[in-house]
Amino acid sequence: MAISLGSSSISAVKLGTSSVSKVYLGTNLIFPVSSITAYSSSEDAKPSQACSATLNQTYYHNGSGTYPATADNCYSNSAGTTVLAAGTYRMATAGISGAKYVVGIAGAISSITNC
């Protein structure tokens, strides 16, 4: 099964007769998540207010770094089963005042801008 979302597509792999076992966004596996990393973030904010938003949430990403990067998938739970809602957020980053990042409808980061 495949669904097209603009320039991206979501596909699901079903093994046997039970539930879907893998979900891909383009070629990136987004479910199940094999390894995720926690990071500090704000709640969803207006884009113009994201850099001043309070860091009061812990979210999770599937990237290889300490902080999420563009195209990493973000999750609101530590199991990596609930993608982060689309919106604009602020995250803590090393050595600067943080960064605002935009999450798309499938939980993937589409852009990151230093605050």
Wavefront OBJ file of the C-alpha trace (Angstrom):
o trace
v 0.000 0.000 0.000
v 1.373 3.488 -0.853
v 0.046 7.008 -0.260
v 1.505 10.068 -1.995
v 1.932 13.302 0.009
v 3.242 15.934 -2.366
v 6.856 14.981 -3.088
v 6.882 12.234 -0.406
v 5.150 8.904 -0.222
v 4.187 6.653 2.639
v 4.184 2.909 2.139
v 3.307 0.063 4.458
v 4.526 -3.498 4.474
v 2.150 -6.154 5.762
v 3.476 -9.563 6.683
v 0.970 -12.385 6.964
v -2.678 -11.650 7.671
v -2.278 -9.493 10.777
v -1.372 -5.831 11.169
v 1.144 -3.681 9.295
v 4.695 -4.461 10.411
v 6.678 -1.633 8.765
v 5.850 1.883 7.552
v 8.134 3.955 5.320
v 8.161 7.686 4.490
v 9.877 7.661 1.119
v 12.746 5.266 1.825
v 13.010 6.065 5.573
v 11.621 3.491 7.989
v 9.365 5.393 10.404
v 7.684 2.450 12.175
v 8.753 0.485 14.088
v 11.492 2.646 15.503
v 14.659 0.722 16.283
v 16.527 3.398 18.251
v 15.440 6.819 19.476
v 17.086 9.644 21.462
v 15.387 12.017 23.908
v 15.757 15.800 23.574
v 14.349 18.924 25.280
v 11.764 20.912 23.365
v 8.917 23.375 23.647
v 5.316 22.656 22.877
v 3.987 23.658 19.451
v 4.257 27.454 19.084
v 3.535 30.140 16.512
v 6.543 30.384 14.177
v 7.235 33.976 15.279
v 7.261 32.927 18.958
v 9.069 29.583 18.754
v 12.510 30.944 19.720
v 11.150 32.321 23.001
v 9.036 29.273 23.842
v 9.786 27.474 27.123
v 11.645 24.168 26.904
v 9.207 22.109 28.970
v 8.769 18.888 26.975
v 10.778 15.774 26.290
v 10.378 14.428 22.769
v 12.293 11.755 20.869
v 13.934 11.432 17.440
v 15.318 8.598 15.341
v 18.429 10.398 14.071
v 22.018 9.527 14.868
v 22.912 12.755 16.715
v 22.157 14.165 20.157
v 19.682 16.593 18.603
v 17.306 15.937 15.710
v 18.330 16.997 12.198
v 16.375 17.740 9.039
v 14.487 14.624 7.835
v 14.700 12.901 11.250
v 11.367 11.651 12.537
v 10.144 12.974 15.895
v 7.916 11.242 18.419
v 6.013 12.342 21.503
v 6.490 9.051 23.345
v 9.571 7.038 24.247
v 8.322 3.962 22.388
v 8.435 5.890 19.114
v 4.883 4.932 18.217
v 3.267 8.403 18.244
v 4.669 10.895 15.745
v 5.027 14.466 16.934
v 2.160 16.683 15.760
v 2.857 18.960 12.810
v 3.935 22.422 13.943
v 6.813 24.702 14.913
v 8.831 23.978 18.048
v 11.984 25.135 19.849
v 14.669 22.650 20.872
v 17.720 22.919 23.082
v 20.996 22.745 21.170
v 24.652 22.871 22.205
v 26.296 26.278 22.467
v 23.481 28.486 21.132
v 20.090 29.755 22.268
v 18.380 26.803 20.685
v 16.769 26.349 17.330
v 13.256 26.381 15.977
v 12.225 23.437 13.883
v 9.235 22.613 11.730
v 7.641 19.166 11.880
v 5.479 17.957 8.979
v 2.350 15.809 9.084
v 4.280 12.516 9.217
v 6.534 13.649 12.115
v 9.604 14.432 9.979
v 11.569 17.659 10.454
v 11.388 19.785 7.316
v 13.562 22.709 8.488
v 15.729 23.897 11.380
v 16.753 27.522 12.018
v 19.058 28.721 14.810
v 17.428 31.174 17.206
l 1 2 3 4 5 6 7 8 9 10 11 12 13 14 15 16 17 18 19 20 21 22 23 24 25 26 27 28 29 30 31 32 33 34 35 36 37 38 39 40 41 42 43 44 45 46 47 48 49 50 51 52 53 54 55 56 57 58 59 60 61 62 63 64 65 66 67 68 69 70 71 72 73 74 75 76 77 78 79 80 81 82 83 84 85 86 87 88 89 90 91 92 93 94 95 96 97 98 99 100 101 102 103 104 105 106 107 108 109 110 111 112 113 114 115
